[in-house]
Amino acid sequence: MTLDAAAEHADEPGAGLAPPTLGQVVRTLDELYPPATAEDWDAVGLVAGDPGAPVRKVLLAVDPVEEVADEALDWGAELLVTHHPLFLRPVHSVAATTFKGSLVHRLIRGGCGLYVAHTNADAAERGVADALADALDLLHRVPLVPHAAGRSDAPATHGTVTTGTGRVGRLAGPTTLRAFAERVAEVLPATVQGVRVAGDLDATVESVAVVGGSGDSLFDAVRTSGADVYLTSDLRHHPVSELRERAQFEGGPSATPFLVDVPHFASEWPWLRYAAEDLARALAARGEQVETRVSTTVTDPWTARIPSASAPGAQG
């Protein structure tokens, strides 16, 4: 399953520029998304590939799955950059007898390296959080959980830290929760799940918190931010129920924050265009050229949704 071809983005190489080595591309990616800003549990950086090999084409995708590997190899990419790690936990073998080992072997045989930018890309300027905020035209945004001031890897503008988990901003003007959710559905890739909402669809919202990927661990930060609505992914029954019960207990039926839940893949895909642009631009500034392409393969694992015969209490 692929996204509309119009969503695919490619930066054509400039004339007269030489292709970089994989090592040079990795250096540039590490500058854009410093590995030191990744969470302690994360696994980012170069997974496979010869640092001395030339790189002319780079495919960017959310997930390192077989269909994406096929896309990279069919296009002739020498590097696949994914948001999600292939190996998040330690392994003792990459034998081709496992599906992950087999993928690594296929990429290596095809002359394609693999690089991961995960939570370090979430937090970066023009990273996952900024791309999601930009898709919704959020104004005056700041990190939901900023990096600690004074960190060497925490850029700041006018004394305000600009990197960290999530973003909080404001819409251009008040709207309804329904209209906001419809806007989310419009700007993110179409998926089987679509967009789920917890709250009064006719309520007014203006301030918005966003976190690409799984975000229910940040409910306290969202409440502290005062956001009217929180857009994230992978929301579970009990945390959502408790958050909404607490809000209503303290402020009534229309109390905030309301919740908008989208598939994990959809919330992170907008970043790929930024990464493609920024990588090509940074390399060109050094006299090196690559052609970048955003994968149009939908890697959301859900393949079908059967509507209930009836949904008591559902708002439509």
C-alpha positions as CSV (number, residue, x, y, z in Angstrom):
1,M,0.0,0.0,0.0
2,T,1.4,3.4,-1.0
3,L,0.6,7.0,-0.5
4,D,-0.4,9.2,-3.4
5,A,2.6,9.7,-5.7
6,A,2.1,13.4,-5.3
7,A,3.2,13.1,-1.7
8,E,6.6,11.7,-2.7
9,H,9.4,14.2,-2.4
10,A,12.8,14.0,-4.1
11,D,15.7,16.5,-4.2
12,E,17.5,16.2,-7.5
13,P,21.3,16.4,-7.3
14,G,23.0,19.6,-8.3
15,A,25.3,19.8,-11.3
16,G,29.0,19.5,-10.7
17,L,28.7,18.1,-7.1
18,A,30.4,14.9,-6.1
19,P,28.6,12.0,-4.3
20,P,29.6,11.8,-0.6
21,T,30.7,8.6,1.1
22,L,28.4,6.9,3.5
23,G,30.6,8.1,6.3
24,Q,30.1,11.7,5.2
25,V,26.3,11.2,5.0
26,V,26.3,9.7,8.5
27,R,28.3,12.7,9.8
28,T,25.7,15.1,8.4
29,L,22.8,13.1,9.8
30,D,24.5,13.0,13.2
31,E,24.8,16.8,13.0
32,L,21.1,17.3,12.1
33,Y,20.0,14.7,14.7
34,P,22.7,14.5,17.4
35,P,22.8,10.9,18.8
36,A,23.4,12.3,22.3
37,T,19.8,13.7,22.3
38,A,18.3,10.2,21.9
39,E,16.7,8.6,24.9
40,D,18.9,6.3,26.9
41,W,16.9,3.2,25.8
42,D,17.1,4.1,22.1
43,A,19.2,2.6,19.4
44,V,20.2,5.2,16.7
45,G,22.9,5.7,14.1
46,L,24.4,3.5,11.4
47,V,23.1,-0.1,11.5
48,A,24.7,-1.5,8.3
49,G,26.9,-0.2,5.6
50,D,30.5,0.6,4.6
51,P,31.4,4.1,5.6
52,G,33.7,4.4,2.6
53,A,31.1,3.5,0.0
54,P,29.7,6.3,-2.2
55,V,26.1,7.3,-1.7
56,R,24.1,8.8,-4.6
57,K,20.5,8.0,-3.6
58,V,18.9,8.1,-0.1
59,L,15.4,6.8,0.6
60,L,13.7,7.9,3.8
61,A,10.9,6.0,5.5
62,V,9.3,5.5,8.9
63,D,9.8,1.7,9.3
64,P,12.6,-0.7,8.2
65,V,10.3,-3.4,6.9
66,E,10.6,-5.7,3.9
67,E,8.4,-3.6,1.6
68,V,10.5,-0.5,2.3
69,A,13.7,-2.4,1.7
70,D,12.3,-3.5,-1.6
71,E,11.5,0.1,-2.5
72,A,15.0,1.2,-1.6
73,L,16.7,-1.5,-3.6
74,D,14.4,-1.2,-6.6
75,W,15.2,2.6,-6.8
76,G,18.9,1.9,-6.5
77,A,19.4,3.6,-3.1
78,E,22.7,3.2,-1.4
79,L,21.2,4.3,1.9
80,L,17.9,3.8,3.7
81,V,17.2,6.2,6.5
82,T,14.4,5.1,8.8
83,H,12.8,6.7,11.9
84,H,12.2,3.4,13.8
85,P,15.1,1.2,14.7
86,L,15.4,-2.3,13.3
87,F,17.2,-3.5,16.4
88,L,15.9,-1.7,19.5
89,R,17.0,-4.4,21.9
90,P,20.5,-6.1,21.9
91,V,20.9,-9.1,19.6
92,H,23.6,-11.7,19.3
93,S,23.0,-12.7,15.7
94,V,22.0,-11.1,12.4
95,A,21.8,-14.4,10.6
96,A,19.5,-14.5,7.6
97,T,17.4,-17.2,9.4
98,T,15.5,-14.4,11.1
99,F,13.3,-11.8,9.4
100,K,15.4,-8.9,10.7
101,G,18.7,-10.6,9.9
102,S,17.4,-11.5,6.4
103,L,16.5,-7.8,5.8
104,V,20.0,-6.7,6.8
105,H,21.5,-9.3,4.4
106,R,19.3,-8.1,1.6
107,L,20.3,-4.5,2.0
108,I,24.0,-5.4,2.2
109,R,23.8,-7.6,-0.9
110,G,22.1,-4.7,-2.7
111,G,24.7,-2.2,-1.7
112,C,22.3,-0.3,0.6
113,G,23.2,0.9,4.1
114,L,20.7,1.5,7.0
115,Y,20.7,4.4,9.3
116,V,18.2,5.2,12.2
117,A,17.2,8.6,13.5
118,H,14.6,8.0,16.2
119,T,14.1,9.9,19.5
120,N,16.9,12.2,18.4
121,A,14.8,13.1,15.4
122,D,11.7,13.5,17.5
123,A,13.3,16.3,19.6
124,A,15.3,18.1,16.9
125,E,14.5,21.4,15.2
126,R,12.6,20.5,12.0
127,G,12.3,17.1,13.5
128,V,9.2,14.9,14.0
129,A,7.5,17.2,16.5
130,D,8.1,20.4,14.4
131,A,6.9,18.7,11.2
132,L,3.7,17.6,13.0
133,A,3.2,21.1,14.4
134,D,3.8,22.6,11.0
135,A,1.3,20.3,9.3
136,L,-1.3,21.9,11.6
137,D,0.0,25.4,11.2
138,L,0.7,25.8,14.9
139,L,2.0,29.2,15.9
140,H,4.3,30.3,18.7
141,R,5.3,26.7,19.4
142,V,7.7,25.6,22.1
143,P,8.8,22.1,23.2
144,L,6.3,20.3,25.4
145,V,9.2,18.9,27.4
146,P,12.2,21.1,26.5
147,H,15.8,19.9,26.8
148,A,17.6,21.2,29.8
149,A,18.9,24.7,29.3
150,G,22.6,24.9,29.0
151,R,23.0,21.5,27.2
152,S,25.5,21.8,24.4
153,D,23.1,19.8,22.2
154,A,20.1,22.0,23.0
155,P,19.9,24.9,20.5
156,A,18.3,28.1,21.9
157,T,16.8,31.2,20.3
158,H,16.7,34.4,22.4
159,G,17.4,32.3,25.5
160,T,14.5,29.8,24.9
161,V,15.4,26.1,24.3
162,T,14.1,25.1,20.9
163,T,14.5,21.3,21.1
164,G,12.9,18.6,23.2
165,T,9.9,16.2,23.2
166,G,6.7,17.4,21.5
167,R,5.5,20.9,20.8
168,V,2.8,23.2,22.2
169,G,1.4,26.0,20.1
170,R,-1.7,27.8,19.1
171,L,-4.0,27.7,16.1
172,A,-4.5,30.8,14.1
173,G,-7.9,31.1,15.7
174,P,-10.4,29.2,17.8
175,T,-12.1,26.2,16.2
176,T,-14.2,23.3,17.2
177,L,-12.7,20.0,18.3
178,R,-14.6,18.4,15.4
179,A,-13.0,20.8,12.9
180,F,-9.6,20.3,14.4
181,A,-9.9,16.5,14.1
182,E,-11.1,16.9,10.5
183,R,-8.0,19.0,9.8
184,V,-5.8,16.3,11.3
185,A,-7.4,13.7,9.0
186,E,-6.8,16.0,6.1
187,V,-3.1,16.7,6.6
188,L,-1.9,13.3,7.7
189,P,-1.6,10.1,5.6
190,A,-4.8,8.1,5.3
191,T,-4.8,5.0,7.4
192,V,-7.3,2.2,8.3
193,Q,-7.8,3.6,11.8
194,G,-8.3,7.2,10.8
195,V,-8.6,9.7,13.6
196,R,-10.1,9.0,17.1
197,V,-11.4,11.7,19.4
198,A,-12.1,11.9,23.1
199,G,-14.1,14.9,24.0
200,D,-17.1,17.1,23.1
201,L,-16.9,17.6,19.3
202,D,-18.6,21.0,19.6
203,A,-16.1,22.3,22.2
204,T,-13.8,25.2,21.3
205,V,-10.1,24.6,21.0
206,E,-7.2,26.8,20.2
207,S,-4.0,25.7,22.1
208,V,-2.6,22.4,20.9
209,A,0.0,19.9,22.1
210,V,1.5,17.4,19.7
211,V,3.8,14.4,20.1
212,G,4.6,12.1,17.2
213,G,4.5,8.5,18.1
214,S,3.4,7.0,21.5
215,G,2.5,9.9,23.8
216,D,0.4,8.8,26.7
217,S,3.4,8.9,29.1
218,L,3.3,12.7,28.7
219,F,-0.2,13.4,30.0
220,D,1.1,15.3,33.0
221,A,3.2,17.6,30.8
222,V,0.2,18.2,28.6
223,R,-2.0,19.2,31.6
224,T,0.7,21.5,32.8
225,S,1.0,23.2,29.4
226,G,-2.7,24.1,29.5
227,A,-3.3,22.8,26.0
228,D,-7.0,22.5,24.9
229,V,-6.3,19.4,22.8
230,Y,-3.5,16.8,22.6
231,L,-2.6,15.1,19.4
232,T,-0.6,11.9,19.6
233,S,-0.6,8.1,18.9
234,D,-1.1,4.7,20.5
235,L,-3.4,5.9,23.2
236,R,-4.6,3.1,25.5
237,H,-7.9,2.7,27.2
238,H,-7.0,3.2,30.9
239,P,-4.8,6.2,30.6
240,V,-7.3,8.0,28.3
241,S,-10.2,7.1,30.5
242,E,-8.4,8.3,33.6
243,L,-7.3,11.6,32.0
244,R,-10.8,12.4,30.8
245,E,-12.4,11.4,34.1
246,R,-9.9,13.6,36.0
247,A,-10.5,16.6,33.6
248,Q,-14.3,16.3,33.9
249,F,-14.1,15.9,37.7
250,E,-12.1,19.1,38.0
251,G,-13.7,21.2,35.3
252,G,-16.9,19.6,34.0
253,P,-17.9,17.8,30.8
254,S,-16.1,20.3,28.5
255,A,-12.9,20.4,30.5
256,T,-9.6,20.0,28.7
257,P,-7.4,18.5,27.5
258,F,-9.3,16.7,24.8
259,L,-7.5,13.9,23.0
260,V,-7.0,13.2,19.3
261,D,-5.4,9.8,18.5
262,V,-3.9,8.9,15.1
263,P,-1.8,5.9,14.0
264,H,1.8,6.0,15.0
265,F,3.0,5.9,11.3
266,A,0.8,8.8,10.3
267,S,2.0,11.1,13.1
268,E,5.7,10.6,12.1
269,W,5.6,10.5,8.3
270,P,5.5,14.3,7.8
271,W,9.0,14.6,9.2
272,L,10.5,12.6,6.3
273,R,10.1,15.5,3.9
274,Y,12.1,17.8,6.2
275,A,14.8,15.2,6.7
276,A,15.1,14.7,2.9
277,E,15.4,18.5,2.3
278,D,17.8,19.2,5.2
279,L,20.1,16.3,4.4
280,A,20.4,17.2,0.7
281,R,20.9,20.9,1.6
282,A,23.6,20.3,4.2
283,L,25.5,18.0,1.9
284,A,25.3,20.5,-1.0
285,A,26.7,23.2,1.2
286,R,29.8,20.9,1.5
287,G,30.0,20.3,-2.2
288,E,28.5,16.9,-2.0
289,Q,25.3,15.7,-3.8
290,V,22.7,13.1,-3.1
291,E,19.2,12.5,-4.5
292,T,16.7,12.0,-1.7
293,R,13.3,10.4,-1.9
294,V,10.5,10.0,0.7
295,S,9.0,6.5,0.8
296,T,5.4,6.4,-0.3
297,T,4.9,2.9,1.3
298,V,2.3,3.0,4.1
299,T,3.8,0.9,6.9
300,D,0.9,1.2,9.3
301,P,0.4,-2.5,10.2
302,W,-3.4,-2.4,10.3
303,T,-5.0,-3.5,7.1
304,A,-8.8,-3.4,7.7
305,R,-11.4,-2.0,10.0
306,I,-14.9,-3.4,10.4
307,P,-17.4,-0.8,11.7
308,S,-19.6,-1.9,14.7
309,A,-23.2,-2.6,13.8
310,S,-24.1,0.2,16.2
311,A,-22.2,2.5,18.5
312,P,-24.2,3.7,21.4
313,G,-23.2,7.2,22.4
314,A,-21.0,7.7,19.4
315,Q,-20.8,11.3,18.1
316,G,-20.7,11.7,14.4
